[in-house]
Amino acid sequence: MARLENAILTLVEVFNEYADKGNITMDDFKTMLEEEIACKEVKEQISDEALEEALGELDRNQDGMINIREFTLGVGFLIKCIYHVQKKLDM
């Protein structure tokens, strides 16, 4: 399987693992980040206040849940965050 396809399938699996009826609660989303992000440099970049603000922005329909569309926006943010952390570490 191609790397990008494998990455996408893994993201779908992660979403489905934490989702209930197509949505992830805010608490489960926080748990997902704690369990699924291992890089301490990335975790250090995410304060509790920043996380709360980001979750509020991700929850576009303001229902208190993260749906698949909102999840993909969050993953996009994490990709950028990890990209910048890796650039710093490579310097």
Backbone as numpy.savetxt, mean C-alpha at the origin, in Angstrom:
# Nx Ny Nz CAx CAy CAz Cx Cy Cz
6.40 -17.14 -15.99 5.55 -15.96 -15.99 6.45 -14.72 -15.99
6.04 -13.70 -16.69 6.81 -12.46 -16.75 6.81 -11.75 -15.39
7.89 -11.01 -15.10 8.03 -10.37 -13.78 6.89 -9.40 -13.48
6.52 -8.56 -14.44 5.46 -7.59 -14.18 4.13 -8.29 -13.92
3.84 -9.31 -14.73 2.62 -10.07 -14.54 2.60 -10.73 -13.16
3.74 -11.29 -12.75 3.83 -11.91 -11.43 3.62 -10.88 -10.33
4.20 -9.69 -10.49 4.03 -8.62 -9.50 2.55 -8.22 -9.38
1.87 -8.09 -10.51 0.46 -7.72 -10.51 -0.38 -8.79 -9.84
-0.12 -10.04 -10.19 -0.87 -11.14 -9.56 -0.63 -11.18 -8.05
0.58 -10.91 -7.63 0.88 -10.87 -6.20 0.10 -9.75 -5.52
0.02 -8.58 -6.15 -0.75 -7.47 -5.58 -2.23 -7.82 -5.46
-2.76 -8.50 -6.46 -4.17 -8.93 -6.40 -4.36 -9.92 -5.26
-3.42 -10.85 -5.10 -3.49 -11.81 -3.99 -3.45 -11.10 -2.64
-2.58 -10.11 -2.50 -2.48 -9.37 -1.24 -3.79 -8.64 -0.98
-4.33 -7.97 -2.00 -5.60 -7.27 -1.82 -6.67 -8.25 -1.35
-6.80 -9.36 -2.05 -7.84 -10.34 -1.70 -7.65 -10.94 -0.31
-6.39 -11.07 0.12 -6.12 -11.61 1.45 -6.64 -10.69 2.55
-6.52 -9.39 2.34 -6.92 -8.43 3.38 -8.32 -7.88 3.17
-8.90 -8.09 2.00 -10.22 -7.53 1.69 -11.34 -8.43 2.17
-12.45 -7.79 2.49 -13.68 -8.49 2.81 -14.75 -7.90 1.92
-15.32 -8.70 1.04 -16.36 -8.25 0.11 -15.86 -7.09 -0.77
-14.59 -7.18 -1.19 -14.05 -6.20 -2.13 -13.53 -4.92 -1.53
-13.44 -4.86 -0.21 -12.94 -3.67 0.47 -12.02 -4.05 1.62
-11.05 -3.19 1.90 -10.16 -3.37 3.04 -10.49 -2.26 4.04
-10.68 -2.64 5.30 -10.91 -1.62 6.33 -9.61 -0.83 6.53
-9.74 0.35 7.09 -8.56 1.17 7.36 -7.60 0.43 8.30
-8.13 -0.23 9.33 -7.27 -0.97 10.26 -6.56 -2.12 9.56
-7.28 -2.84 8.69 -6.66 -3.94 7.96 -5.62 -3.43 6.96
-5.85 -2.24 6.40 -4.87 -1.65 5.48 -3.59 -1.33 6.25
-3.72 -0.80 7.46 -2.55 -0.51 8.30 -1.83 -1.81 8.64
-2.59 -2.84 8.99 -1.99 -4.15 9.29 -1.26 -4.69 8.08
-1.87 -4.53 6.91 -1.24 -4.99 5.67 0.11 -4.31 5.48
0.16 -3.00 5.68 1.43 -2.28 5.52 2.47 -2.78 6.50
2.07 -3.00 7.75 3.00 -3.50 8.76 3.53 -4.88 8.40
2.67 -5.73 7.87 3.07 -7.11 7.58 3.73 -7.30 6.22
3.36 -6.48 5.25 3.79 -6.71 3.88 4.94 -5.80 3.42
5.28 -4.78 4.21 6.41 -3.92 3.89 7.52 -4.24 4.88
8.61 -4.80 4.39 9.70 -5.23 5.28 10.82 -4.19 5.37
10.93 -3.32 4.40 12.03 -2.36 4.32 11.91 -1.31 5.44
12.84 -1.34 6.38 12.76 -0.41 7.52 12.90 1.04 7.08
13.66 1.29 6.01 13.81 2.66 5.51 12.48 3.21 5.00
11.67 2.35 4.40 10.35 2.78 3.94 9.44 3.00 5.14
9.45 2.07 6.08 8.61 2.20 7.27 8.95 3.48 8.04
10.23 3.84 8.06 10.64 5.06 8.76 10.08 6.31 8.09
9.78 6.23 6.81 9.25 7.37 6.07 7.76 7.59 6.32
7.11 6.60 6.93 5.66 6.66 7.08 5.31 6.84 8.57
5.10 8.09 8.97 4.69 8.37 10.35 3.20 8.06 10.49
2.75 7.93 11.72 1.32 7.67 11.97 0.47 8.80 11.40
0.94 10.04 11.55 0.18 11.19 11.04 0.12 11.16 9.52
1.26 10.87 8.89 1.30 10.81 7.42 0.42 9.67 6.90
0.42 8.55 7.62 -0.40 7.41 7.22 -1.88 7.77 7.30
-2.29 8.41 8.39 -3.69 8.81 8.53 -4.10 9.76 7.42
-3.23 10.71 7.10 -3.52 11.66 6.03 -3.61 10.95 4.68
-2.66 10.04 4.44 -2.66 9.30 3.17 -3.91 8.44 3.03
-4.31 7.78 4.11 -5.52 6.95 4.07 -6.75 7.80 3.78
-6.80 8.98 4.36 -7.91 9.89 4.09 -7.96 10.29 2.63
-6.79 10.50 2.03 -6.73 10.87 0.62 -7.04 9.68 -0.28
-6.61 8.49 0.14 -6.88 7.29 -0.66 -8.37 6.96 -0.71
-9.04 7.19 0.39 -10.47 6.86 0.50 -11.29 7.89 -0.28
-11.22 7.79 -1.59 -11.82 8.79 -2.48 -13.33 8.93 -2.29
-14.02 7.83 -2.01 -15.47 7.90 -1.87 -15.90 8.08 -0.40
-14.91 8.25 0.49 -15.15 8.56 1.90 -16.09 7.57 2.60
-15.91 6.27 2.28 -16.75 5.26 2.94 -16.02 4.55 4.09
-14.78 4.99 4.37 -14.02 4.38 5.45 -13.37 3.07 5.07
-13.42 2.72 3.79 -12.86 1.47 3.30 -11.96 1.76 2.09
-11.06 0.81 1.80 -10.19 0.92 0.63 -10.64 -0.13 -0.39
-11.16 0.33 -1.54 -11.55 -0.60 -2.60 -10.37 -0.83 -3.53
-10.54 -1.64 -4.55 -9.43 -2.01 -5.43 -8.85 -0.79 -6.14
-9.67 0.14 -6.56 -9.16 1.35 -7.22 -8.31 2.17 -6.25
-8.81 2.34 -5.04 -8.08 3.09 -4.04 -6.79 2.35 -3.63
-6.86 1.03 -3.59 -5.69 0.21 -3.28 -4.59 0.44 -4.31
-4.97 0.48 -5.59 -3.96 0.68 -6.63 -3.31 2.05 -6.52
-4.06 3.06 -6.10 -3.46 4.38 -5.86 -2.45 4.30 -4.72
-2.79 3.58 -3.67 -1.88 3.41 -2.54 -0.62 2.67 -2.93
-0.77 1.64 -3.76 0.38 0.88 -4.23 1.27 1.78 -5.09
0.67 2.63 -5.90 1.45 3.57 -6.70 2.28 4.49 -5.82
1.70 4.97 -4.73 2.43 5.81 -3.78 3.59 5.03 -3.18
3.36 3.77 -2.79 4.41 2.95 -2.20 5.53 2.67 -3.19
5.18 2.47 -4.45 6.20 2.26 -5.48 7.12 3.47 -5.56
6.53 4.68 -5.59 7.34 5.89 -5.63 8.20 6.02 -4.38
7.65 5.72 -3.24 8.38 5.81 -1.98 9.58 4.86 -1.98
9.35 3.62 -2.36 10.43 2.63 -2.40 11.47 3.00 -3.45
11.04 3.52 -4.57 11.97 3.96 -5.62 12.92 5.02 -5.07
12.38 6.01 -4.37 13.21 7.09 -3.84 14.12 6.60 -2.71
13.64 5.70 -1.88 14.48 5.13 -0.82 15.63 4.37 -1.44
15.36 3.57 -2.47 16.42 2.81 -3.13 17.46 3.74 -3.76
16.99 4.84 -4.36 17.93 5.80 -4.95 18.86 6.36 -3.88
18.30 6.70 -2.70 19.12 7.22 -1.60 20.13 6.18 -1.13
19.70 4.93 -1.03 20.59 3.88 -0.55 21.69 3.56 -1.55
21.41 3.77 -2.84 22.41 3.49 -3.88 23.48 4.58 -3.98
23.21 5.73 -3.39 24.17 6.86 -3.49 25.39 6.64 -2.67
